[in-house]
Amino acid sequence: ITQAELTSQSGRRNVALPHILNVKDFGPEGGRIRYRFDVNLAALPERPLGVYVPKLSLSGRLYLNDTLIGTCGHAALEDLRCLYQSSIFVAPPSAWRQGTNRVELEIYATPRQTNGLSAIVVGDAETLHNQTALYRWLHKDLLIGLTWISATFGFLALGVGIFLKTR
């Protein structure tokens, strides 16, 4: 999905994805905006479909046909920090309709960082999960592992430094 309708403080307009929000789209203390796009299905899906969002800023939740499918975390939208975190929102086959399906991403944006939404991919949830596994590993798990390794070596160096200083 590379086109969406943006509803913000400055009004409603069509935008190309990926999209960066303007500071006029939300208030100085932050605010909620919505990206809306339609997904047309010739027939009802037999398996769960996923909506893959590579990046959204600052936090967000996905609605399908006015039903909440999920959020990028487990807190109030204003308290979440899903900055640049990829998400796969999985919708059961019963949530979809034959024909036009309205998908909305509600995003909480603040002026403290760049806000917006990347291009979206809709497809079989299991296939999306398998295709994005390497990306998620490189951008999340590997970074967490490197952080722990760096912290361990830092504490080890600190310990050796203190030990040598006392000798």
Secondary structure, 3 states (H helix, E strand, C coil): CCEEEEEECCEEEEEECCEECCHHHCCCCCEEEEEEEEEEECCCCCCCEEEEECCEECEEEEEECCEEEEECCCCCHHHCCCCCCCEEEEECHHHCCCEEEEEEEEEEECCCCCCEECCCEEEEHHHHHHHCHHHHHHHHHHHHHHHHHHHHHHHHHHHHHHHHHHC
